[in-house]
């Protein structure tokens, strides 16, 4: 049984054609639509999603649901959504048709990385990788994939515009044609082609939040032990500690344990394991004789993705 998670952008063929051509056994599809961008872009993406929904159902017989991603440039939110979706689908096993109706079929999760803005694609790839590491027994059930297009339409569209521009120039010289309308279309087409020739298929760099750059952290997920989880959740709750000793005191108070040299050494040992030379979830910045201790970028994502588990522990 296969679930395909498909972030929808402006592509149609690459979302469904390879599954039909390679005869994938798809029984469930989750289509993710972005809601950020120009009104025309959002509506275009929704139209693609509607067509995909119909064709996944009609051509592959797959149960298909459509969900929305509030901000396709919010890497952290996309990572959290991917993490939750993939885990939920892995655990979605249903009774298989084995004769007795009791044995479950193991579900595979396939994540399509062809479309949607890059932050979403990278976030879903990183989340899938992290789950593979955390769920070693299930790593063979998690797949990320990409399909190359047979051709790109941008260059063909540009060639058609060039042909239209040449035609408009000829019409502009014809006294029987409305010169003003032809002139307007000719100017628009000429300007658009000039931008395409100079800049390619996109223009400018959009500011997202306070920056024009979205940092994409490298996945370094490894299995985290129970006490290490407590350290990470505590850092996630408080943000930072001026020293490891301060972190140890807080942990001791939370656990109703006596703060001793032995307990402090235990915290230091686990912080070292979680630090830059270990699993990479914690950053330490030297401040005099102490080390300011915070979560790294990937540590923040780990805490965010495991927030429900934190509530369970509480």
C-alpha positions in Angstrom: 0.0 0.0 0.0 1.4 3.4 -1.0 0.7 6.9 0.1 2.1 9.6 -2.1 2.6 13.1 -0.6 2.6 15.6 -3.5 3.4 19.3 -2.9 1.7 21.0 -5.8 3.3 23.9 -7.7 2.9 24.7 -11.4 3.6 21.2 -12.7 1.0 18.5 -13.7 2.8 15.8 -15.7 5.6 15.3 -13.2 3.1 14.8 -10.4 1.2 11.9 -11.9 2.7 10.7 -15.2 5.6 8.7 -13.8 3.3 6.8 -11.5 1.1 5.8 -14.4 3.9 5.0 -16.7 5.8 2.9 -14.1 2.6 1.3 -12.9 2.8 2.3 -9.2 0.3 0.8 -6.9 -1.0 4.1 -5.4 -4.0 3.9 -3.0 -3.7 7.2 -1.2 -2.5 10.7 -2.3 -2.1 13.9 -0.2 -2.0 17.0 -2.4 -0.5 20.1 -0.7 -1.4 23.5 -2.1 0.4 26.7 -1.4 -1.5 29.8 -0.5 1.2 32.5 -0.8 2.0 34.4 -3.9 0.1 36.5 -6.5 -3.6 35.8 -6.8 -3.0 34.4 -10.3 -0.3 32.1 -9.2 -2.4 30.7 -6.3 -5.4 30.2 -8.5 -3.2 28.5 -11.2 -1.8 26.1 -8.5 -5.3 25.3 -7.2 -6.5 24.5 -10.7 -3.6 22.1 -11.1 -4.5 20.5 -7.7 -8.2 20.1 -8.8 -7.1 18.3 -12.0 -4.7 16.1 -10.1 -7.3 15.2 -7.6 -9.7 14.1 -10.3 -7.0 12.2 -12.3 -5.5 10.4 -9.3 -9.0 9.2 -8.5 -10.0 8.3 -12.0 -6.8 7.0 -13.5 -5.2 5.3 -10.4 -8.2 4.7 -8.2 -6.5 6.5 -5.3 -8.2 8.1 -2.3 -7.1 11.7 -2.7 -7.2 14.5 -0.2 -6.2 18.2 -0.7 -4.6 20.2 2.1 -3.1 23.7 2.2 0.3 24.9 3.3 -0.2 28.4 4.8 3.2 29.7 3.8 5.4 27.9 1.2 8.4 30.0 2.4 8.2 29.0 6.0 10.8 26.2 6.2 10.2 25.3 9.8 6.4 25.0 9.4 6.9 22.9 6.2 9.3 20.6 8.0 6.9 20.1 10.9 4.1 19.4 8.5 6.2 16.9 6.6 7.3 15.2 9.8 3.8 14.8 11.1 2.4 13.7 7.7 5.0 11.1 7.0 4.8 9.6 10.5 1.0 9.6 10.4 1.0 7.8 7.1 3.6 5.2 8.2 1.3 4.4 11.2 -1.8 4.3 9.1 -1.6 0.6 8.4 -5.0 -1.0 7.7 -6.0 -4.7 7.6 -4.8 -6.3 4.4 -6.7 -8.8 2.2 -4.8 -11.9 3.4 -7.8 -14.2 3.9 -8.1 -13.8 7.7 -8.5 -10.0 7.6 -6.1 -9.6 10.5 -2.7 -9.1 9.1 -1.9 -5.5 8.2 -0.2 -4.5 5.0 2.8 -2.2 5.6 2.3 1.2 4.0 5.0 2.9 2.1 5.3 6.7 1.9 6.6 8.3 -1.2 7.3 12.1 -1.2 7.4 13.9 -4.6 10.0 16.6 -4.6 9.5 17.9 -8.2 7.3 20.9 -7.6 6.5 23.7 -5.0 9.1 26.3 -4.0 12.4 25.0 -2.9 11.9 25.5 0.9 9.0 23.0 0.8 10.9 20.5 -1.2 14.0 20.7 1.0 11.9 20.6 4.2 10.1 17.5 3.1 13.3 15.8 2.0 15.0 16.7 5.3 12.0 15.5 7.3 11.9 12.2 5.4 15.6 11.7 6.1 15.3 12.4 9.8 12.5 9.9 10.1 14.5 7.3 8.3 17.2 7.8 11.0 14.8 7.8 13.9 12.8 4.8 12.6 15.5 2.4 11.5 13.0 -0.5 11.1 10.9 1.6 8.7 13.5 3.2 6.6 12.7 1.0 3.6 9.2 2.2 3.7 10.1 5.9 3.2 11.0 7.2 -0.3 11.7 10.6 -1.7 11.8 11.0 -5.5 12.3 13.4 -8.3 11.2 13.2 -12.0 12.9 15.2 -14.7 10.7 16.9 -17.3 10.9 15.8 -21.0 11.0 19.5 -21.9 10.6 22.9 -20.4 8.0 25.2 -21.8 9.6 28.5 -20.9 11.9 28.6 -24.0 9.1 27.5 -26.3 6.9 30.3 -24.9 9.7 32.8 -25.5 10.0 31.6 -29.1 6.3 32.1 -29.6 6.5 35.6 -28.2 9.3 36.4 -30.6 7.1 35.2 -33.5 4.2 37.3 -32.2 6.5 40.3 -31.9 7.6 40.0 -35.5 4.0 39.7 -36.6 2.9 42.7 -34.6 5.7 44.7 -36.2 4.4 43.8 -39.6 0.9 44.7 -38.6 2.0 48.0 -37.2 3.0 49.0 -40.7 -0.4 48.1 -42.1 -2.6 51.2 -42.3 -5.8 49.1 -42.1 -5.0 47.8 -38.6 -5.6 49.7 -35.3 -2.2 51.2 -34.7 -2.8 51.9 -31.0 -3.8 48.3 -30.0 -1.0 46.8 -32.1 1.5 49.2 -30.7 0.5 48.4 -27.1 0.8 44.6 -27.6 4.0 45.1 -29.4 5.5 47.1 -26.6 4.3 44.6 -23.9 5.7 41.6 -25.9 9.0 43.4 -26.6 9.5 44.3 -22.9 8.6 40.8 -21.7 11.1 39.2 -24.1 13.8 41.7 -23.0 13.3 40.7 -19.4 13.3 37.0 -20.3 16.5 37.3 -22.3 18.2 39.3 -19.6 17.0 37.5 -16.5 15.7 34.0 -17.4 12.5 32.6 -16.0 12.4 34.6 -12.8 12.9 38.2 -11.7 14.4 39.6 -8.5 14.8 38.2 -5.0 11.8 38.2 -2.7 12.3 39.3 0.9 10.9 36.7 3.3 10.6 38.0 6.8 13.8 39.9 7.6 16.0 38.3 5.0 16.2 37.4 1.3 17.8 34.1 2.3 16.2 31.0 3.9 18.8 28.9 5.5 18.2 25.2 4.9 19.8 23.2 7.8 21.6 20.0 7.0 19.9 17.0 8.5 21.9 15.4 11.3 19.2 13.6 13.0 20.2 10.6 15.2 18.4 8.6 17.8 18.0 10.7 20.9 18.0 9.0 24.3 15.4 9.9 27.0 17.7 12.1 29.1 18.9 13.9 26.0 15.2 14.5 25.1 14.8 16.2 28.4 17.8 18.5 27.8 16.5 19.4 24.3 12.9 20.1 25.5 14.2 22.2 28.4 16.3 24.3 26.0 13.3 24.6 23.7 11.2 25.9 26.6 13.7 28.4 28.0 15.5 29.4 24.8 19.0 29.6 26.2 21.1 29.2 29.3 24.0 31.4 30.3 25.9 28.2 31.3 25.6 24.5 31.4 25.4 24.7 35.2 22.3 26.9 35.0 20.8 24.3 32.6 21.6 21.5 35.1 20.0 23.4 38.0 16.8 23.9 36.0 16.7 20.2 35.0 17.3 19.1 38.6 14.4 21.3 39.8 12.1 20.0 37.0 12.9 16.4 37.9 12.8 17.0 41.7 16.3 15.7 42.0 19.1 17.0 44.2 21.6 19.2 42.3 24.9 17.5 42.9 28.3 17.4 41.1 27.3 14.0 39.8 24.0 15.3 38.3 25.9 18.3 36.8 28.5 16.0 35.2 25.6 14.0 33.8 24.2 17.1 32.1 27.6 18.2 30.8 28.1 14.7 29.3 24.8 14.8 27.5 25.2 18.4 26.3 28.6 17.4 24.8 26.9 14.4 23.1 24.3 16.8 21.7 26.8 19.5 20.8 28.7 20.4 17.6 31.1 17.5 18.0 28.2 15.0 18.5 24.6 15.1 17.2 24.6 18.7 16.4 21.4 19.7 18.2 23.0 22.2 20.6 25.2 25.2 20.1 27.7 26.5 22.7 29.2 29.9 22.7 32.1 30.7 25.0 31.3 33.6 27.4 34.3 34.0 29.8 34.5 30.8 31.8 31.0 29.7 30.9 29.3 28.6 27.7 26.1 30.1 26.5 24.0 27.0 25.6 21.2 27.1 23.0 19.5 24.8 20.5 21.0 24.8 17.0 18.8 25.3 14.0 18.4 21.6 13.5 17.8 21.2 17.3 15.0 23.7 17.1 13.4 21.7 14.3 13.8 18.5 16.4 12.0 20.1 19.3 9.3 21.5 17.1 8.7 18.2 15.4 8.6 16.3 18.7 6.4 18.8 20.7 3.6 16.3 21.1 5.9 13.8 22.7 7.0 16.5 25.1 3.4 17.0 26.2 3.1 13.3 26.6 6.1 13.2 28.9 4.7 15.9 31.0 
